[in-house]
Amino acid sequence: MSRSRTAVLAALALVAGASGTALAVVPGDSGLAAVPCSVDYKVQNDWGSGFTAAVTVTNNSAAKSSWAVKWAYAGSQKVTNAWNAKVTQSGTTVTANNETYNGNLATGGSVSFGFQGTYSGSNAVPTAFTLDGVTCNVDGGTGPTDPGPTDPGTPSTRVDNPYAGAKVYVNPEWSANAAAEPGGSRISSQPTGVWLDRIAAINGTGGHMGLRAHLDAALAQKGSGEEVVQLVVYDLPGRDCSALASNGELGPTEIDKYKTQFIDPIAAILSDSKYASLRIVTTVEIDSLPNLVTNTGSRPTATPTCDTMKANGNYVKGVGYALNKLGAIPNVYNYIDAGHHGWLGWDDNFAASAQIMFQAANAEGATVDDVHGFITNTANYSALKENNFTINDQVAGKSVRESKWVDWNRYVDELSYAQAFRNQLVTTGFRSGIGMLIDTSRNGWGGSARPAGPGATTSVDTYVNGGRYDRRIHVGNWCNQSGAGLGERPKAAPAAGIDAYVWMKPPGESDGSSSAIANDEGKGFDRMCDPTYTGNPRNGNSMSGSLGNAPLSGHWFSAQFQQLLQNAYPAL
């Protein structure tokens, strides 16, 4: 007798005993219809102090317009956040109520939800469940050492735009942080990027979900449709050579460690056939390759570390290796970071940056066919579209390009830059079908400070400064910017050449600490995150414009999150 069948008989006996009526069970499946419900509880990932689980409930009784599933833990397990159900816990008793969108449960129908939890000691699987107070059969009772089903479903077919017709993964950890904030529930169901920014992040650290846990949660969210998972692959040797807050754990020469301990393990997990039905978008190494153009040599913005990374070639090698290994996986879509208009929009940066990206795309066994597209404005604040002036405007006999804000840049916003840079990349040698992503997580610039129309035509500076949405002190300011707001909500194919607007940077996660904080994450203190800092050549020796009391990069920053909600555009 199978484990599942044994559980059915036990459940039937339990139901019979509760009613006081004798029940004869005969061989075959004729007794199964008498089971009012069944629950399949599976621990999908367990990292010793925390876990994720997926629960599927099947209703064999009358159709329901709402439902509640209950169980009790025998140990110390605590549910910390959940998806596709509203999960609460009192003592050891857990209750999962339907969301507004999945309350209907037909006779014979099933519903799935998932959650993350913590524990100490053992993580025993619950042995009894109820649906609306009625005891259910327990299917399988999968424990943390049981791999569960291995059927990956139908492998995802390669498509031109992975976002088209697909849901996008909602990170339950970010969602829980957002939902816990006043007003945060308005956006807590939005999809955001999962950052793999150090080796330990692959398996999960500090109680946080690892890569497999996120992919398992994505499968639970996926259902029968298509699902995109967004990953930020971000741990190059000598990472982000022009900024201390985002310096990484690997030194400039540790390219072999990057390959074998970071990229190879990620590729091994993404190659698992279990995840073949997911569309996996990888944002490959932000804030890297453009530094080799803009912050090296005789440039006034040059740094010794950037000179080192250009000389040893490890940025180019690392990106090439990542593209090669990840690009070999059929359902992975690589997008290379392409900076933003306030970094690469000038003539001496634009084409040269495309060239260095092409060089990386042909390094370490990679080819341009391993590149599906590019992403701009990752974790930055550049306005998507400046509607109150264009680069072609003339005021008081001067071009907008001559204004202090634009400073001879060819572009004034991200959409025009992304579309133009895409054309430059194709001219440089990338495939004509490449698509662009734009990170709109924090570039809304709404609220009371948003200009309603163009500035005064007294001078080109009053015209631009009075009309621009982007209220930063300088376009080179990048850390926890004061006054910023949530931008366009994520959407597929919003404009020509653009695969999607995305929230690759999770809103509310800090860019860097505003003062030095000791840590074991390889994150230094960058004065650009200090609101008292008066600047350097990379921001025109301007004030940093950053918020005070900020935590380490990637850590939750409640004050910034609240400001992003307040200044969202479109407004919430």
C-alpha positions as CSV (number, residue, x, y, z in Angstrom):
1,M,0.0,0.0,0.0
2,S,1.4,3.4,-1.0
3,R,2.1,6.1,1.5
4,S,-0.5,8.3,0.0
5,R,-3.1,5.5,0.0
6,T,-2.4,4.8,3.6
7,A,-3.1,8.4,4.4
8,V,-6.4,8.2,2.6
9,L,-7.6,5.2,4.6
10,A,-6.6,6.9,7.8
11,A,-8.4,10.0,6.8
12,L,-11.5,8.0,6.0
13,A,-11.4,6.3,9.3
14,L,-11.0,9.7,11.0
15,V,-14.1,11.0,9.2
16,A,-16.0,7.9,10.1
17,G,-15.0,8.1,13.7
18,A,-16.0,11.7,14.0
19,S,-19.5,10.9,12.8
20,G,-19.9,7.8,14.9
21,T,-20.8,5.8,11.8
22,A,-19.0,2.6,10.8
23,L,-17.4,2.9,7.4
24,A,-16.3,-0.1,5.3
25,V,-13.4,0.6,3.0
26,V,-13.1,-1.6,-0.1
27,P,-10.2,-2.0,-2.4
28,G,-9.9,0.4,-5.4
29,D,-10.6,4.1,-5.6
30,S,-14.3,4.1,-4.9
31,G,-13.7,5.5,-1.4
32,L,-11.6,8.4,-2.5
33,A,-14.5,10.6,-3.4
34,A,-15.6,10.5,0.3
35,V,-12.4,12.4,1.3
36,P,-13.6,16.0,1.6
37,C,-10.2,17.5,0.8
38,S,-6.5,16.7,0.4
39,V,-3.4,18.7,1.2
40,D,0.0,18.3,-0.3
41,Y,2.7,20.1,1.9
42,K,6.2,20.1,0.6
43,V,9.3,21.6,2.0
44,Q,11.1,22.9,-1.1
45,N,14.3,24.3,0.4
46,D,15.8,24.0,3.8
47,W,19.0,25.8,4.9
48,G,19.2,24.8,8.5
49,S,17.6,27.8,10.1
50,G,14.9,28.6,7.6
51,F,12.8,27.0,4.8
52,T,10.3,27.5,2.0
53,A,7.3,25.3,1.6
54,A,4.6,24.9,-1.0
55,V,1.0,23.8,-0.2
56,T,-1.6,22.5,-2.6
57,V,-5.1,22.1,-1.4
58,T,-7.7,20.1,-3.4
59,N,-11.4,20.5,-2.6
60,N,-13.6,17.4,-3.1
61,S,-16.7,18.9,-1.4
62,A,-19.1,21.7,-2.5
63,A,-17.6,24.7,-4.4
64,K,-16.3,27.5,-2.2
65,S,-16.0,31.3,-2.7
66,S,-13.5,31.6,0.2
67,W,-11.3,29.1,2.1
68,A,-9.1,28.7,5.1
69,V,-6.5,26.0,5.7
70,K,-5.2,25.3,9.2
71,W,-2.4,23.2,10.6
72,A,-0.2,23.1,13.7
73,Y,3.6,22.6,14.0
74,A,5.1,20.3,16.5
75,G,8.3,22.3,16.7
76,S,9.5,25.9,16.7
77,Q,8.6,26.8,13.1
78,K,7.5,30.3,12.5
79,V,6.0,31.6,9.2
80,T,7.7,34.9,8.2
81,N,6.1,35.7,4.8
82,A,3.8,34.1,2.2
83,W,2.5,34.3,-1.3
84,N,-0.8,33.4,-2.9
85,A,-2.4,33.3,0.6
86,K,-2.8,35.5,3.7
87,V,-0.9,33.4,6.3
88,T,-1.1,34.1,10.0
89,Q,0.2,32.2,13.0
90,S,-0.8,32.1,16.7
91,G,1.5,29.9,18.8
92,T,2.0,26.7,16.8
93,T,-1.3,27.1,14.8
94,V,-1.1,28.4,11.3
95,T,-4.0,29.7,9.3
96,A,-3.9,30.4,5.5
97,N,-6.8,32.4,4.1
98,N,-7.4,33.0,0.4
99,E,-6.3,36.2,-1.4
100,T,-9.0,38.3,-3.1
101,Y,-8.0,36.8,-6.4
102,N,-8.1,33.0,-5.6
103,G,-11.0,32.6,-3.2
104,N,-13.1,30.5,-5.7
105,L,-12.4,26.8,-5.2
106,A,-14.5,24.5,-7.4
107,T,-15.4,20.9,-6.5
108,G,-12.4,18.9,-7.6
109,G,-10.4,22.2,-7.9
110,S,-7.0,22.9,-6.4
111,V,-5.2,26.0,-5.1
112,S,-1.5,26.4,-4.3
113,F,0.3,28.9,-2.0
114,G,3.8,29.1,-0.5
115,F,5.6,30.6,2.4
116,Q,8.9,31.1,4.1
117,G,9.6,30.2,7.7
118,T,12.3,29.9,10.3
119,Y,13.0,27.2,12.9
120,S,15.5,25.8,15.3
121,G,16.1,22.1,16.0
122,S,14.0,20.0,13.7
123,N,11.6,20.9,10.9
124,A,9.0,18.2,11.1
125,V,6.2,18.2,8.5
126,P,2.7,18.8,9.9
127,T,0.6,15.6,10.0
128,A,-2.9,17.1,10.1
129,F,-4.7,19.8,8.1
130,T,-8.2,21.2,7.9
131,L,-10.0,23.0,5.1
132,D,-12.7,25.3,6.6
133,G,-12.7,23.1,9.7
134,V,-12.9,19.7,7.9
135,T,-10.0,17.3,8.2
136,C,-8.2,16.6,5.0
137,N,-6.1,13.8,3.6
138,V,-2.4,14.5,3.7
139,D,-0.7,13.7,0.4
140,G,2.8,12.5,0.7
141,G,3.9,14.6,3.6
142,T,7.2,15.5,2.0
143,G,10.0,16.3,4.4
144,P,13.1,18.4,3.9
145,T,15.1,15.5,2.7
146,D,12.5,14.4,0.1
147,P,13.2,16.0,-3.2
148,G,9.5,16.0,-4.1
149,P,8.4,15.7,-7.7
150,T,11.0,16.1,-10.4
151,D,8.7,16.7,-13.4
152,P,9.7,20.1,-14.6
153,G,6.5,20.6,-16.7
154,T,6.8,21.8,-20.3
155,P,10.2,23.4,-21.0
156,S,9.9,27.1,-21.8
157,T,10.0,27.8,-25.5
158,R,12.6,30.4,-26.5
159,V,10.9,33.7,-27.3
160,D,11.8,37.1,-28.6
161,N,10.6,39.0,-25.5
162,P,10.6,36.9,-22.4
163,Y,8.3,39.3,-20.6
164,A,5.5,39.1,-23.3
165,G,2.5,37.2,-22.0
166,A,4.2,36.2,-18.8
167,K,3.9,36.9,-15.1
168,V,7.0,38.0,-13.3
169,Y,8.2,36.6,-10.0
170,V,7.3,38.4,-6.8
171,N,10.1,38.0,-4.3
172,P,8.4,37.0,-1.1
173,E,11.1,38.5,1.1
174,W,10.9,41.9,-0.5
175,S,7.1,41.7,-0.7
176,A,7.0,41.0,3.1
177,N,9.2,44.1,3.8
178,A,7.0,46.2,1.6
179,A,3.7,45.0,3.0
180,A,4.9,45.7,6.5
181,E,5.3,49.4,5.7
182,P,2.4,51.8,6.0
183,G,0.9,52.0,2.6
184,G,3.3,49.3,1.3
185,S,0.6,46.8,0.4
186,R,-0.2,49.0,-2.6
187,I,3.0,47.8,-4.3
188,S,4.0,44.6,-2.4
189,S,2.7,42.4,-5.2
190,Q,5.0,44.0,-7.8
191,P,7.9,41.9,-9.2
192,T,11.5,42.9,-8.3
193,G,15.0,41.6,-9.1
194,V,16.7,38.9,-6.9
195,W,20.3,40.1,-6.2
196,L,23.1,37.5,-6.2
197,D,25.7,39.9,-5.0
198,R,28.1,37.5,-3.2
199,I,28.9,33.8,-3.2
200,A,26.9,33.2,0.0
201,A,23.7,34.5,-1.6
202,I,23.6,31.5,-3.9
203,N,22.7,29.2,-1.1
204,G,21.1,31.8,1.2
205,T,22.6,33.4,4.2
206,G,21.4,35.1,7.4
207,G,18.0,33.5,7.1
208,H,17.5,34.8,3.5
209,M,16.3,32.6,0.6
210,G,18.9,31.2,-1.7
211,L,18.7,30.8,-5.4
212,R,16.9,27.4,-5.4
213,A,14.4,28.7,-2.8
214,H,13.6,31.6,-5.1
215,L,13.2,29.4,-8.1
216,D,11.0,26.9,-6.2
217,A,8.9,29.8,-5.1
218,A,8.7,31.0,-8.7
219,L,7.4,27.6,-9.7
220,A,4.8,27.8,-7.0
221,Q,3.7,31.2,-8.3
222,K,3.8,30.1,-12.0
223,G,0.7,28.0,-12.2
224,S,0.0,26.9,-15.8
225,G,1.2,30.2,-17.4
226,E,4.6,31.6,-18.2
227,E,6.7,33.1,-15.4
228,V,9.8,35.3,-15.6
229,V,12.4,35.3,-12.8
230,Q,14.8,38.3,-12.7
231,L,18.3,37.7,-11.3
232,V,21.0,40.3,-10.9
233,V,24.4,38.5,-11.2
234,Y,26.8,40.9,-9.5
235,D,30.1,39.8,-8.0
236,L,32.9,40.6,-10.4
237,P,36.5,40.8,-9.2
238,G,37.2,44.4,-8.2
239,R,33.5,45.1,-8.6
240,D,32.3,48.7,-9.3
241,C,35.8,50.1,-9.3
242,S,34.6,53.7,-9.0
243,A,32.3,53.3,-5.9
244,L,33.1,52.0,-2.4
245,A,29.6,51.2,-1.3
246,S,29.2,48.5,-3.9
247,N,32.7,47.1,-3.8
248,G,32.4,43.3,-3.6
249,E,34.0,40.4,-1.8
250,L,36.5,39.5,-4.6
251,G,39.8,41.3,-5.1
252,P,40.8,42.5,-8.6
253,T,42.8,39.3,-9.4
254,E,40.3,36.7,-8.2
255,I,38.8,35.8,-11.6
256,D,39.2,32.1,-11.0
257,K,37.2,32.3,-7.8
258,Y,34.6,34.3,-9.6
259,K,34.3,31.6,-12.3
260,T,34.4,28.4,-10.1
261,Q,32.7,29.6,-6.9
262,F,30.1,32.1,-8.3
263,I,29.2,31.6,-11.9
264,D,29.6,27.8,-12.1
265,P,27.3,27.1,-9.1
266,I,24.7,29.6,-10.5
267,A,24.8,27.9,-13.9
268,A,24.5,24.5,-12.3
269,I,21.3,25.5,-10.5
270,L,19.8,27.2,-13.5
271,S,20.5,24.1,-15.6
272,D,18.4,21.9,-13.4
273,S,15.6,20.5,-15.5
274,K,13.2,21.2,-12.6
275,Y,13.4,24.9,-13.6
276,A,13.2,24.5,-17.4
277,S,9.7,25.9,-17.6
278,L,10.7,29.3,-16.1
279,R,12.0,32.2,-18.2
280,I,15.1,33.3,-16.3
281,V,16.3,36.8,-17.0
282,T,19.9,37.5,-15.8
283,T,21.1,41.1,-15.5
284,V,24.9,40.6,-15.9
285,E,27.3,42.6,-13.8
286,I,25.9,46.1,-13.4
287,D,28.4,49.1,-13.0
288,S,31.3,47.3,-14.6
289,L,32.2,47.5,-18.2
290,P,31.5,51.3,-18.7
291,N,33.9,52.0,-15.9
292,L,36.7,50.8,-18.3
293,V,35.8,53.7,-20.6
294,T,34.8,56.6,-18.3
295,N,37.0,56.1,-15.2
296,T,40.4,55.1,-16.5
297,G,43.5,56.7,-18.0
298,S,43.8,60.4,-18.2
299,R,40.1,61.1,-17.4
300,P,39.6,63.4,-14.4
301,T,37.2,60.7,-13.0
302,A,39.8,57.9,-13.2
303,T,40.4,55.7,-10.2
304,P,43.4,53.4,-9.5
305,T,41.1,50.3,-9.2
306,C,39.4,51.0,-12.6
307,D,42.9,51.3,-14.2
308,T,43.8,48.0,-12.6
309,M,40.6,46.3,-13.9
310,K,41.3,47.6,-17.4
311,A,44.9,46.4,-17.4
312,N,44.2,42.9,-16.1
313,G,41.1,42.4,-18.3
314,N,39.1,40.7,-15.5
315,Y,35.9,42.7,-16.1
316,V,35.9,41.6,-19.8
317,K,36.8,38.0,-18.9
318,G,34.3,37.8,-16.1
319,V,31.4,39.1,-18.1
320,G,32.4,36.9,-21.1
321,Y,32.5,33.8,-18.9
322,A,29.1,34.6,-17.3
323,L,27.5,35.1,-20.7
324,N,29.0,31.9,-22.0
325,K,28.0,29.7,-19.1
326,L,24.5,31.2,-18.6
327,G,23.8,31.7,-22.3
328,A,24.2,28.0,-22.8
329,I,21.0,27.3,-20.8
330,P,18.0,27.4,-23.1
331,N,15.6,29.2,-20.8
332,V,18.1,31.9,-19.7
333,Y,18.0,35.4,-21.2
334,N,21.2,37.4,-20.6
335,Y,20.9,41.2,-20.4
336,I,24.2,43.2,-20.1
337,D,24.2,46.3,-18.0
338,A,24.4,49.4,-20.2
339,G,24.7,52.2,-17.6
340,H,22.4,55.1,-18.0
341,H,22.1,58.3,-20.0
342,G,23.8,60.4,-17.3
343,W,26.9,58.2,-17.5
344,L,27.3,57.1,-21.1
345,G,25.2,59.7,-23.1
346,W,28.2,61.9,-24.0
347,D,29.9,61.5,-27.4
348,D,33.2,60.2,-25.9
349,N,31.5,57.5,-23.8
350,F,28.7,56.3,-26.1
351,A,30.3,54.3,-28.9
352,A,33.3,53.4,-26.8
353,S,31.1,51.7,-24.2
354,A,29.3,49.7,-26.9
355,Q,32.7,48.6,-28.2
356,I,33.8,47.3,-24.7
357,M,30.5,45.5,-24.3
358,F,31.1,43.8,-27.7
359,Q,34.6,42.8,-26.6
360,A,33.2,41.2,-23.5
361,A,30.4,39.4,-25.5
362,N,33.2,37.7,-27.5
363,A,35.4,36.8,-24.6
364,E,35.9,33.5,-22.7
365,G,33.9,31.5,-25.3
366,A,30.9,33.8,-25.4
367,T,29.4,35.1,-28.6
368,V,26.8,37.8,-29.4
369,D,24.2,35.0,-29.5
370,D,24.6,34.7,-25.7
371,V,23.3,38.3,-25.4
372,H,19.5,38.7,-25.5
373,G,19.6,42.4,-24.7
374,F,20.8,45.2,-22.4
375,I,19.4,47.0,-19.3
376,T,19.8,50.7,-18.5
377,N,19.3,52.7,-15.3
378,T,19.7,49.7,-13.0
379,A,19.5,51.0,-9.4
380,N,19.6,54.5,-10.7
381,Y,17.3,57.5,-10.8
382,S,17.3,59.0,-14.3
383,A,13.9,60.1,-15.4
384,L,12.2,57.9,-17.9
385,K,10.9,60.7,-20.1
386,E,11.5,64.5,-19.7
387,N,8.4,66.0,-21.2
388,N,9.1,69.7,-20.6
389,F,12.1,70.0,-22.8
390,T,14.0,68.2,-25.5
391,I,17.6,68.0,-26.5
392,N,16.8,70.0,-29.6
393,D,15.3,73.0,-27.8
394,Q,16.9,76.5,-28.1
395,V,16.4,79.1,-25.4
396,A,17.8,82.6,-25.4
397,G,20.1,81.7,-28.2
398,K,21.5,78.6,-26.6
399,S,20.9,74.9,-27.0
400,V,19.6,72.8,-24.1
401,R,22.9,70.9,-24.4
402,E,24.6,74.0,-23.1
403,S,22.7,74.1,-19.8
404,K,24.6,73.1,-16.7
405,W,22.2,70.2,-16.1
406,V,22.6,68.6,-19.5
407,D,26.2,69.7,-19.9
408,W,26.6,68.7,-23.6
409,N,25.0,65.3,-23.1
410,R,23.2,64.0,-26.2
411,Y,20.2,62.7,-24.1
412,V,18.0,64.1,-21.4
413,D,16.2,60.9,-20.3
414,E,16.4,57.1,-20.2
415,L,13.9,56.2,-22.9
416,S,15.6,58.2,-25.6
417,Y,19.0,57.0,-24.4
418,A,18.0,53.3,-24.3
419,Q,16.5,53.4,-27.8
420,A,19.6,55.2,-29.3
421,F,22.1,53.0,-27.5
422,R,20.3,49.9,-28.8
423,N,20.9,51.2,-32.3
424,Q,24.5,51.8,-31.5
425,L,24.9,48.3,-30.1
426,V,23.5,46.8,-33.3
427,T,25.8,49.0,-35.4
428,T,28.7,47.7,-33.2
429,G,27.9,44.1,-34.0
430,F,25.1,42.8,-31.7
431,R,22.1,41.1,-33.2
432,S,19.3,43.3,-34.5
433,G,16.8,41.5,-32.4
434,I,18.2,42.6,-29.0
435,G,15.8,44.2,-26.6
436,M,16.3,46.8,-23.9
437,L,15.1,46.8,-20.3
438,I,14.8,50.1,-18.3
439,D,14.8,50.0,-14.5
440,T,12.0,52.3,-13.4
441,S,11.9,51.4,-9.8
442,R,13.0,54.8,-8.4
443,N,12.8,57.3,-11.3
444,G,9.3,58.6,-11.0
445,W,10.1,62.0,-9.4
446,G,6.5,62.8,-8.6
447,G,5.0,64.5,-5.6
448,S,4.7,68.2,-5.0
449,A,8.1,69.1,-6.5
450,R,7.2,67.7,-9.9
451,P,7.0,70.6,-12.5
452,A,3.7,71.0,-14.3
453,G,5.3,72.6,-17.4
454,P,8.5,74.1,-18.8
455,G,10.7,76.4,-16.9
456,A,11.1,80.1,-17.5
457,T,12.8,81.1,-20.8
458,T,15.0,83.7,-19.1
459,S,18.0,81.5,-19.8
460,V,18.6,78.0,-20.9
461,D,19.3,77.0,-17.2
462,T,16.1,78.5,-15.9
463,Y,14.3,76.7,-18.7
464,V,15.8,73.3,-18.0
465,N,16.0,73.5,-14.2
466,G,12.4,74.8,-13.9
467,G,11.0,72.0,-16.1
468,R,13.0,68.9,-15.4
469,Y,11.4,66.1,-13.4
470,D,14.7,64.7,-12.2
471,R,15.4,66.8,-9.1
472,R,18.9,65.5,-8.3
473,I,21.6,68.1,-7.6
474,H,23.7,66.5,-10.3
475,V,23.0,63.7,-12.8
476,G,26.1,61.8,-11.4
477,N,24.5,61.4,-7.9
478,W,23.4,57.8,-7.4
479,C,23.1,57.0,-3.7
480,N,19.7,57.0,-1.8
481,Q,18.6,60.2,-3.6
482,S,16.4,62.6,-1.7
483,G,13.1,63.4,-3.4
484,A,12.9,60.3,-5.6
485,G,9.7,58.3,-6.2
486,L,8.6,55.0,-7.7
487,G,8.5,55.1,-11.4
488,E,6.4,53.3,-14.0
489,R,5.1,50.0,-12.8
490,P,6.7,47.0,-14.4
491,K,5.2,46.3,-17.9
492,A,6.1,44.3,-21.0
493,A,6.9,45.9,-24.4
494,P,6.0,49.5,-23.4
495,A,7.9,51.2,-26.3
496,A,9.8,50.5,-29.5
497,G,12.9,48.4,-28.8
498,I,12.1,48.1,-25.1
499,D,11.3,44.6,-23.8
500,A,10.0,45.8,-20.5
501,Y,10.1,48.4,-17.7
502,V,11.3,46.5,-14.7
503,W,12.0,47.1,-11.0
504,M,15.4,45.4,-11.0
505,K,16.4,47.3,-7.9
506,P,13.9,46.5,-5.2
507,P,12.5,49.8,-3.9
508,G,13.4,50.3,-0.2
509,E,16.7,48.5,-0.4
510,S,19.5,50.9,0.4
511,D,22.2,51.9,-2.1
512,G,24.8,52.2,0.6
513,S,25.3,53.4,4.2
514,S,25.5,57.1,5.0
515,S,28.3,56.4,7.5
516,A,30.8,53.6,8.0
517,I,29.3,50.4,9.2
518,A,31.4,47.3,10.0
519,N,30.2,44.3,8.0
520,D,31.2,40.9,6.5
521,E,29.6,41.6,3.1
522,G,32.5,43.3,1.5
523,K,30.7,46.6,1.4
524,G,32.7,49.8,2.0
525,F,31.6,53.3,3.0
526,D,31.3,55.6,0.0
527,R,31.1,59.4,0.7
528,M,28.6,59.6,-2.1
529,C,26.1,58.1,0.4
530,D,26.9,60.8,3.0
531,P,24.5,63.7,2.8
532,T,27.3,66.1,4.0
533,Y,29.7,65.1,1.2
534,T,30.6,67.9,-1.2
535,G,31.5,65.7,-4.1
536,N,34.2,64.7,-6.6
537,P,34.8,65.0,-10.4
538,R,32.2,62.3,-11.0
539,N,29.4,64.4,-9.7
540,G,30.7,67.8,-10.7
541,N,32.0,68.4,-7.1
542,S,28.3,68.8,-6.0
543,M,26.6,67.8,-2.8
544,S,25.7,64.1,-2.8
545,G,21.9,64.6,-2.4
546,S,21.6,61.4,-0.4
547,L,19.4,60.6,2.5
548,G,20.8,60.3,6.0
549,N,20.8,57.4,8.4
550,A,21.0,54.8,5.5
551,P,21.9,51.2,6.2
552,L,24.3,49.0,4.2
553,S,23.5,48.5,0.5
554,G,20.8,46.0,0.0
555,H,19.5,46.4,3.6
556,W,16.0,47.7,4.2
557,F,15.7,51.5,4.4
558,S,12.2,52.4,5.6
559,A,12.6,56.1,5.3
560,Q,13.6,55.9,1.7
561,F,10.7,53.4,1.0
562,Q,8.2,55.9,2.4
563,Q,9.6,58.7,0.3
564,L,9.4,56.5,-2.8
565,L,5.7,55.9,-2.1
566,Q,5.0,59.6,-1.5
567,N,6.7,60.7,-4.7
568,A,5.6,57.9,-7.0
569,Y,4.8,58.8,-10.6
570,P,2.4,57.7,-11.8
571,A,0.9,58.3,-8.3
572,L,-0.3,55.3,-6.4
